[in-house]
Amino acid sequence: MILAAKHIDLNTCTFNVAGIILERLLTDQAATIDDLMGVVERNLGPDARFNVVPALTFLYAARMIKYVSASDAVLLEEVSA
């Protein structure tokens, strides 16, 4: 079981930021990293911006998103059954 350290802010943690990013990508399917940082900052405050890159790394490692360098966009990965 994963337990949070006593000094972690659960509102701006990596997993909460990843959830905000997934919500945004579920509605628009694609977004730039700057757009995602803006969405996270509007929803969770300026302190959450520091966790956008770790959240994107987590989502990429979990194969939930992909990065397209030609359009500089983050896309939601298609789920195959």
Secondary structure, 3 states (H helix, E strand, C coil): CCCCCCCCCCCCCHHHHHHHHHHHHHHHCEECHHHHHHHHHHHHCHHHHHHHHHHHHHHHHCCCEEEECCCCEEEECCCCC
